[in-house]
Amino acid sequence: MPELVRPTTDVRHSYLEAVAEFRAEGRGTPDDESMLGRDIRTYGRHWHEPAGFAAYAAALAADAEDDTPRPAGFVPSTTLWYVEGDTFLGRVSIRHRLTRRLLDWGGLVGYDVRPTARRRGHATAMLRAALPVARRIGHESVLVTCDHDNVGSRRVIEANGGVFEDRRGGKLRYWIGAREA
């Protein structure tokens, strides 16, 4: 049964396979502003070495701490990986607070499912499992956004109780009540 876990070196080989899938669909390019895209550009060249991958997993864990240095405009974020055994299926990131940009564009929760694991309910389950984590961080409700033309992501958000608020630019904005664990 898949579960959310802290980033771990146990899934390194599967993670590298997933990144190859993401890159094949264009992720990690200079114009990819997603967390995954930035991670590919920043850390990707080090992932093939076990020590480099371990450093990446440690950096993701440290990003949840308030005092961790980060680029201007970035906020602390808890990243969890959705795995089944040693197979990486996806990732979810829960930002600890909103900035103006996140309010308009990025939201509090972001997620990615590797291409070969899509259309199996993983994104819905991942988001559902992330809501109690968001509550423990202190969120009563979470803002989740998606591209206006991403029907699959809209369904994931709505299946988790997302209430549509508005569209800002190309992003649809939904609020979901964070649940108790």
CYANA upper distance limits for C-alpha pairs under 8 A (distance plus 0.5 A):
  1 MET  CA     84 GLU  CA      6.56
  2 PRO  CA     82 TYR  CA      6.90
  2 PRO  CA     83 VAL  CA      5.75
  2 PRO  CA     84 GLU  CA      4.79
  2 PRO  CA     85 GLY  CA      8.05
  3 GLU  CA     81 TRP  CA      8.49
  3 GLU  CA     82 TYR  CA      5.91
  3 GLU  CA     83 VAL  CA      6.10
  3 GLU  CA     84 GLU  CA      7.00
  3 GLU  CA    126 MET  CA      8.47
  4 LEU  CA     80 LEU  CA      6.35
  4 LEU  CA     81 TRP  CA      5.89
  4 LEU  CA     82 TYR  CA      4.99
  4 LEU  CA     83 VAL  CA      6.98
  4 LEU  CA    126 MET  CA      7.66
  4 LEU  CA    129 ALA  CA      7.72
  4 LEU  CA    130 ALA  CA      8.46
  5 VAL  CA     80 LEU  CA      5.91
  5 VAL  CA     81 TRP  CA      5.79
  5 VAL  CA     82 TYR  CA      6.88
  5 VAL  CA     83 VAL  CA      7.67
  6 ARG  CA     61 ALA  CA      7.81
  6 ARG  CA     79 THR  CA      7.52
  6 ARG  CA     80 LEU  CA      5.40
  6 ARG  CA     81 TRP  CA      6.61
  7 PRO  CA     57 ALA  CA      5.71
  7 PRO  CA     58 ALA  CA      8.26
  7 PRO  CA     60 LEU  CA      7.60
  7 PRO  CA     61 ALA  CA      7.62
  7 PRO  CA     79 THR  CA      7.82
  7 PRO  CA     80 LEU  CA      6.53
  7 PRO  CA     81 TRP  CA      6.31
  8 THR  CA     12 ARG  CA      8.09
  8 THR  CA     54 ALA  CA      8.07
  8 THR  CA     57 ALA  CA      6.57
  9 THR  CA     50 PRO  CA      8.25
  9 THR  CA     53 PHE  CA      7.31
  9 THR  CA     54 ALA  CA      6.43
  9 THR  CA     57 ALA  CA      7.56
 10 ASP  CA     86 ASP  CA      6.65
 11 VAL  CA     15 TYR  CA      6.38
 11 VAL  CA     83 VAL  CA      8.46
 11 VAL  CA     86 ASP  CA      5.38
 11 VAL  CA     87 THR  CA      6.45
 11 VAL  CA     88 PHE  CA      6.50
 12 ARG  CA     16 LEU  CA      6.66
 12 ARG  CA     47 TRP  CA      8.49
 12 ARG  CA     50 PRO  CA      8.44
 12 ARG  CA     53 PHE  CA      7.61
 13 HIS  CA     17 GLU  CA      6.91
 14 SER  CA     18 ALA  CA      6.69
 14 SER  CA     86 ASP  CA      7.58
 14 SER  CA     87 THR  CA      5.90
 14 SER  CA     88 PHE  CA      5.97
 15 TYR  CA     19 VAL  CA      6.66
 15 TYR  CA     87 THR  CA      8.08
 15 TYR  CA     88 PHE  CA      5.99
 16 LEU  CA     20 ALA  CA      6.78
 16 LEU  CA     47 TRP  CA      7.96
 16 LEU  CA     48 HIS  CA      8.18
 17 GLU  CA     21 GLU  CA      6.97
 18 ALA  CA     22 PHE  CA      6.76
 18 ALA  CA     88 PHE  CA      7.71
 18 ALA  CA     89 LEU  CA      8.22
 18 ALA  CA    114 ARG  CA      6.07
 18 ALA  CA    115 PRO  CA      8.07
 19 VAL  CA     23 ARG  CA      6.49
 19 VAL  CA     40 ILE  CA      8.34
 19 VAL  CA    114 ARG  CA      8.28
 20 ALA  CA     24 ALA  CA      6.62
 21 GLU  CA     25 GLU  CA      7.19
 21 GLU  CA    114 ARG  CA      7.34
 21 GLU  CA    115 PRO  CA      6.72
 21 GLU  CA    116 THR  CA      8.13
 22 PHE  CA     26 GLY  CA      7.12
 22 PHE  CA     27 ARG  CA      5.85
 22 PHE  CA     28 GLY  CA      8.38
 22 PHE  CA    114 ARG  CA      7.16
 22 PHE  CA    115 PRO  CA      7.28
 23 ARG  CA     27 ARG  CA      5.18
 23 ARG  CA     28 GLY  CA      6.75
 27 ARG  CA     32 ASP  CA      6.74
 27 ARG  CA     36 LEU  CA      8.18
 27 ARG  CA     37 GLY  CA      6.14
 28 GLY  CA     32 ASP  CA      6.24
 28 GLY  CA     36 LEU  CA      7.57
 28 GLY  CA     37 GLY  CA      4.41
 28 GLY  CA     38 ARG  CA      7.02
 28 GLY  CA     39 ASP  CA      8.23
 28 GLY  CA     40 ILE  CA      5.82
 28 GLY  CA     41 ARG  CA      6.38
 29 THR  CA     37 GLY  CA      7.24
 29 THR  CA     41 ARG  CA      8.03
 30 PRO  CA     41 ARG  CA      8.34
 32 ASP  CA     37 GLY  CA      5.74
 32 ASP  CA     38 ARG  CA      7.74
 33 GLU  CA     37 GLY  CA      6.61
 33 GLU  CA     38 ARG  CA      7.04
 34 SER  CA     38 ARG  CA      6.77
 35 MET  CA     39 ASP  CA      6.61
 36 LEU  CA     40 ILE  CA      6.65
 36 LEU  CA    112 ASP  CA      8.50
 37 GLY  CA     41 ARG  CA      6.88
 38 ARG  CA     42 THR  CA      6.43
 39 ASP  CA     43 TYR  CA      6.02
 39 ASP  CA     44 GLY  CA      7.22
 40 ILE  CA     44 GLY  CA      4.99
 40 ILE  CA     45 ARG  CA      8.36
 41 ARG  CA     45 ARG  CA      8.26
 43 TYR  CA     47 TRP  CA      7.20
 43 TYR  CA     52 GLY  CA      8.48
 43 TYR  CA     56 TYR  CA      7.18
 44 GLY  CA     48 HIS  CA      8.50
 46 HIS  CA     52 GLY  CA      5.21
 46 HIS  CA     53 PHE  CA      6.95
 47 TRP  CA     52 GLY  CA      5.75
 47 TRP  CA     53 PHE  CA      4.94
 47 TRP  CA     56 TYR  CA      8.11
 48 HIS  CA     52 GLY  CA      7.64
 48 HIS  CA     53 PHE  CA      7.45
 49 GLU  CA     53 PHE  CA      6.79
 50 PRO  CA     54 ALA  CA      6.61
 51 ALA  CA     55 ALA  CA      6.64
 52 GLY  CA     56 TYR  CA      6.80
 53 PHE  CA     57 ALA  CA      6.79
 54 ALA  CA     58 ALA  CA      6.67
 55 ALA  CA     59 ALA  CA      6.59
 56 TYR  CA     60 LEU  CA      6.78
 57 ALA  CA     61 ALA  CA      6.88
 58 ALA  CA     62 ALA  CA      6.63
 59 ALA  CA     63 ASP  CA      6.65
 60 LEU  CA     64 ALA  CA      7.88
 60 LEU  CA     78 THR  CA      8.06
 60 LEU  CA     79 THR  CA      6.90
 61 ALA  CA     65 GLU  CA      8.46
 61 ALA  CA     78 THR  CA      7.55
 61 ALA  CA     79 THR  CA      7.61
 62 ALA  CA     68 THR  CA      6.88
 63 ASP  CA     68 THR  CA      6.55
 63 ASP  CA     70 ARG  CA      8.41
 63 ASP  CA     76 PRO  CA      6.01
 63 ASP  CA     77 SER  CA      6.20
 63 ASP  CA     78 THR  CA      7.28
 64 ALA  CA     68 THR  CA      8.31
 64 ALA  CA     76 PRO  CA      5.38
 64 ALA  CA     77 SER  CA      5.24
 64 ALA  CA     78 THR  CA      5.33
 64 ALA  CA     79 THR  CA      8.23
 64 ALA  CA     96 HIS  CA      8.41
 65 GLU  CA     76 PRO  CA      6.62
 65 GLU  CA     77 SER  CA      8.40
 66 ASP  CA     75 VAL  CA      8.49
 66 ASP  CA     76 PRO  CA      6.34
 68 THR  CA     76 PRO  CA      8.39
 70 ARG  CA     74 PHE  CA      6.76
 70 ARG  CA     75 VAL  CA      8.09
 73 GLY  CA     99 THR  CA      7.86
 75 VAL  CA     95 ARG  CA      7.10
 75 VAL  CA     96 HIS  CA      7.15
 75 VAL  CA     97 ARG  CA      7.13
 75 VAL  CA     98 LEU  CA      8.32
 75 VAL  CA     99 THR  CA      8.46
 76 PRO  CA     95 ARG  CA      6.51
 76 PRO  CA     96 HIS  CA      6.05
 76 PRO  CA     97 ARG  CA      8.08
 77 SER  CA     93 SER  CA      6.80
 77 SER  CA     94 ILE  CA      5.90
 77 SER  CA     95 ARG  CA      4.66
 77 SER  CA     96 HIS  CA      6.10
 78 THR  CA     93 SER  CA      6.04
 78 THR  CA     94 ILE  CA      5.61
 78 THR  CA     95 ARG  CA      6.87
 78 THR  CA     96 HIS  CA      8.01
 79 THR  CA     91 ARG  CA      7.52
 79 THR  CA     92 VAL  CA      6.25
 79 THR  CA     93 SER  CA      4.78
 79 THR  CA     94 ILE  CA      6.88
 80 LEU  CA     91 ARG  CA      6.25
 80 LEU  CA     92 VAL  CA      5.93
 80 LEU  CA     93 SER  CA      6.87
 81 TRP  CA     88 PHE  CA      7.60
 81 TRP  CA     89 LEU  CA      8.06
 81 TRP  CA     90 GLY  CA      6.32
 81 TRP  CA     91 ARG  CA      4.83
 81 TRP  CA     92 VAL  CA      6.88
 82 TYR  CA     88 PHE  CA      6.78
 82 TYR  CA     89 LEU  CA      5.94
 82 TYR  CA     90 GLY  CA      5.47
 82 TYR  CA     91 ARG  CA      6.10
 82 TYR  CA     92 VAL  CA      8.12
 82 TYR  CA    126 MET  CA      7.27
 83 VAL  CA     87 THR  CA      5.94
 83 VAL  CA     88 PHE  CA      5.11
 83 VAL  CA     89 LEU  CA      5.84
 83 VAL  CA     90 GLY  CA      7.58
 84 GLU  CA     88 PHE  CA      7.24
 84 GLU  CA     89 LEU  CA      7.76
 89 LEU  CA    113 VAL  CA      6.44
 89 LEU  CA    114 ARG  CA      6.23
 89 LEU  CA    117 ALA  CA      6.70
 89 LEU  CA    122 HIS  CA      8.22
 90 GLY  CA    111 TYR  CA      7.83
 90 GLY  CA    112 ASP  CA      5.90
 90 GLY  CA    113 VAL  CA      4.65
 90 GLY  CA    114 ARG  CA      6.08
 90 GLY  CA    122 HIS  CA      8.44
 90 GLY  CA    123 ALA  CA      8.42
 91 ARG  CA    111 TYR  CA      6.04
 91 ARG  CA    112 ASP  CA      5.91
 91 ARG  CA    113 VAL  CA      7.09
 91 ARG  CA    126 MET  CA      8.44
 92 VAL  CA    109 VAL  CA      7.50
 92 VAL  CA    110 GLY  CA      6.15
 92 VAL  CA    111 TYR  CA      4.70
 92 VAL  CA    112 ASP  CA      7.08
 92 VAL  CA    126 MET  CA      7.54
 92 VAL  CA    127 LEU  CA      7.89
 92 VAL  CA    130 ALA  CA      7.83
 93 SER  CA    108 LEU  CA      8.46
 93 SER  CA    109 VAL  CA      6.09
 93 SER  CA    110 GLY  CA      5.75
 93 SER  CA    111 TYR  CA      6.78
 94 ILE  CA    108 LEU  CA      6.18
 94 ILE  CA    109 VAL  CA      5.11
 94 ILE  CA    110 GLY  CA      7.23
 94 ILE  CA    130 ALA  CA      8.14
 94 ILE  CA    134 ALA  CA      6.98
 95 ARG  CA    107 GLY  CA      8.49
 95 ARG  CA    108 LEU  CA      5.40
 95 ARG  CA    109 VAL  CA      6.77
 96 HIS  CA    108 LEU  CA      7.71
 96 HIS  CA    137 ILE  CA      7.13
 96 HIS  CA    138 GLY  CA      8.38
 96 HIS  CA    139 HIS  CA      8.49
 97 ARG  CA    108 LEU  CA      7.47
 98 LEU  CA    102 LEU  CA      6.06
 98 LEU  CA    103 LEU  CA      6.43
 98 LEU  CA    107 GLY  CA      7.70
 98 LEU  CA    108 LEU  CA      7.11
 99 THR  CA    103 LEU  CA      6.54
100 ARG  CA    104 ASP  CA      6.85
101 ARG  CA    105 TRP  CA      6.18
101 ARG  CA    106 GLY  CA      7.29
102 LEU  CA    106 GLY  CA      4.74
102 LEU  CA    107 GLY  CA      5.35
102 LEU  CA    108 LEU  CA      7.52
103 LEU  CA    107 GLY  CA      6.09
103 LEU  CA    143 LEU  CA      8.10
104 ASP  CA    168 ARG  CA      6.84
104 ASP  CA    171 LYS  CA      8.43
104 ASP  CA    173 ARG  CA      8.49
105 TRP  CA    145 THR  CA      7.36
105 TRP  CA    168 ARG  CA      7.87
105 TRP  CA    171 LYS  CA      6.81
106 GLY  CA    110 GLY  CA      8.00
106 GLY  CA    144 VAL  CA      7.96
106 GLY  CA    145 THR  CA      6.65
107 GLY  CA    142 VAL  CA      8.06
107 GLY  CA    143 LEU  CA      5.33
107 GLY  CA    144 VAL  CA      5.40
107 GLY  CA    145 THR  CA      6.06
107 GLY  CA    173 ARG  CA      8.28
108 LEU  CA    142 VAL  CA      6.31
108 LEU  CA    143 LEU  CA      5.73
108 LEU  CA    144 VAL  CA      6.58
109 VAL  CA    142 VAL  CA      7.48
109 VAL  CA    143 LEU  CA      7.26
109 VAL  CA    144 VAL  CA      6.03
110 GLY  CA    144 VAL  CA      7.47
110 GLY  CA    145 THR  CA      8.36
111 TYR  CA    123 ALA  CA      7.81
111 TYR  CA    126 MET  CA      8.46
111 TYR  CA    127 LEU  CA      8.07
112 ASP  CA    123 ALA  CA      7.92
113 VAL  CA    117 ALA  CA      6.98
113 VAL  CA    118 ARG  CA      6.64
113 VAL  CA    122 HIS  CA      7.66
113 VAL  CA    123 ALA  CA      6.86
114 ARG  CA    118 ARG  CA      7.08
117 ALA  CA    122 HIS  CA      7.95
118 ARG  CA    122 HIS  CA      7.48
118 ARG  CA    123 ALA  CA      8.27
121 GLY  CA    125 ALA  CA      6.74
122 HIS  CA    126 MET  CA      6.39
123 ALA  CA    127 LEU  CA      6.58
123 ALA  CA    156 VAL  CA      6.99
124 THR  CA    128 ARG  CA      6.64
124 THR  CA    156 VAL  CA      5.43
124 THR  CA    157 ILE  CA      7.88
124 THR  CA    159 ALA  CA      7.46
124 THR  CA    160 ASN  CA      7.47
125 ALA  CA    129 ALA  CA      6.59
126 MET  CA    130 ALA  CA      6.63
127 LEU  CA    131 LEU  CA      6.94
127 LEU  CA    156 VAL  CA      8.32
127 LEU  CA    157 ILE  CA      8.34
127 LEU  CA    160 ASN  CA      7.81
128 ARG  CA    132 PRO  CA      8.44
128 ARG  CA    160 ASN  CA      6.71
129 ALA  CA    133 VAL  CA      7.96
130 ALA  CA    134 ALA  CA      6.76
131 LEU  CA    135 ARG  CA      6.81
131 LEU  CA    177 GLY  CA      8.32
131 LEU  CA    178 ALA  CA      5.38
131 LEU  CA    179 ARG  CA      6.07
131 LEU  CA    180 GLU  CA      8.36
132 PRO  CA    136 ARG  CA      6.79
132 PRO  CA    178 ALA  CA      6.52
132 PRO  CA    179 ARG  CA      5.40
132 PRO  CA    180 GLU  CA      5.61
132 PRO  CA    181 ALA  CA      5.27
133 VAL  CA    137 ILE  CA      6.83
133 VAL  CA    181 ALA  CA      8.01
134 ALA  CA    138 GLY  CA      6.97
134 ALA  CA    139 HIS  CA      6.03
134 ALA  CA    140 GLU  CA      8.49
134 ALA  CA    142 VAL  CA      7.96
134 ALA  CA    178 ALA  CA      6.75
135 ARG  CA    139 HIS  CA      5.27
135 ARG  CA    140 GLU  CA      6.47
135 ARG  CA    141 SER  CA      8.17
135 ARG  CA    178 ALA  CA      5.71
135 ARG  CA    179 ARG  CA      6.76
135 ARG  CA    180 GLU  CA      7.16
139 HIS  CA    178 ALA  CA      6.97
140 GLU  CA    177 GLY  CA      6.60
140 GLU  CA    178 ALA  CA      5.83
140 GLU  CA    179 ARG  CA      8.50
141 SER  CA    175 TRP  CA      6.94
141 SER  CA    176 ILE  CA      5.87
141 SER  CA    177 GLY  CA      4.56
141 SER  CA    178 ALA  CA      5.27
142 VAL  CA    175 TRP  CA      6.03
142 VAL  CA    176 ILE  CA      5.80
142 VAL  CA    177 GLY  CA      6.83
142 VAL  CA    178 ALA  CA      6.89
143 LEU  CA    173 ARG  CA      7.31
143 LEU  CA    174 TYR  CA      6.19
143 LEU  CA    175 TRP  CA      5.14
143 LEU  CA    176 ILE  CA      7.08
144 VAL  CA    157 ILE  CA      7.77
144 VAL  CA    162 GLY  CA      8.42
144 VAL  CA    173 ARG  CA      6.60
144 VAL  CA    174 TYR  CA      5.81
144 VAL  CA    175 TRP  CA      6.75
144 VAL  CA    176 ILE  CA      8.02
145 THR  CA    171 LYS  CA      6.62
145 THR  CA    172 LEU  CA      5.94
145 THR  CA    173 ARG  CA      5.10
145 THR  CA    174 TYR  CA      6.60
146 CYS  CA    150 ASN  CA      7.09
146 CYS  CA    153 SER  CA      6.87
146 CYS  CA    154 ARG  CA      7.24
146 CYS  CA    171 LYS  CA      5.94
146 CYS  CA    172 LEU  CA      5.93
146 CYS  CA    173 ARG  CA      7.45
147 ASP  CA    170 GLY  CA      6.23
147 ASP  CA    171 LYS  CA      5.15
147 ASP  CA    172 LEU  CA      6.65
148 HIS  CA    167 ARG  CA      8.20
148 HIS  CA    170 GLY  CA      6.00
148 HIS  CA    171 LYS  CA      5.83
148 HIS  CA    172 LEU  CA      5.95
150 ASN  CA    154 ARG  CA      6.88
151 VAL  CA    155 ARG  CA      6.77
152 GLY  CA    156 VAL  CA      6.86
153 SER  CA    157 ILE  CA      6.72
154 ARG  CA    158 GLU  CA      6.60
155 ARG  CA    159 ALA  CA      6.37
156 VAL  CA    160 ASN  CA      6.97
157 ILE  CA    161 GLY  CA      7.17
157 ILE  CA    162 GLY  CA      5.61
157 ILE  CA    174 TYR  CA      7.90
157 ILE  CA    176 ILE  CA      8.48
158 GLU  CA    162 GLY  CA      4.98
158 GLU  CA    163 VAL  CA      7.42
160 ASN  CA    176 ILE  CA      7.65
161 GLY  CA    176 ILE  CA      6.23
161 GLY  CA    177 GLY  CA      8.00
162 GLY  CA    174 TYR  CA      5.81
162 GLY  CA    175 TRP  CA      5.75
162 GLY  CA    176 ILE  CA      5.10
162 GLY  CA    177 GLY  CA      8.40
163 VAL  CA    174 TYR  CA      5.59
163 VAL  CA    175 TRP  CA      5.75
163 VAL  CA    176 ILE  CA      6.94
164 PHE  CA    172 LEU  CA      7.95
164 PHE  CA    173 ARG  CA      6.51
164 PHE  CA    174 TYR  CA      4.89
164 PHE  CA    175 TRP  CA      7.20
165 GLU  CA    172 LEU  CA      8.28
165 GLU  CA    173 ARG  CA      6.10
165 GLU  CA    174 TYR  CA      6.00
165 GLU  CA    175 TRP  CA      7.62
166 ASP  CA    172 LEU  CA      6.52
166 ASP  CA    173 ARG  CA      5.99
166 ASP  CA    174 TYR  CA      8.02
167 ARG  CA    171 LYS  CA      6.06
167 ARG  CA    172 LEU  CA      4.93
167 ARG  CA    173 ARG  CA      6.50
168 ARG  CA    172 LEU  CA      6.98
168 ARG  CA    173 ARG  CA      7.99
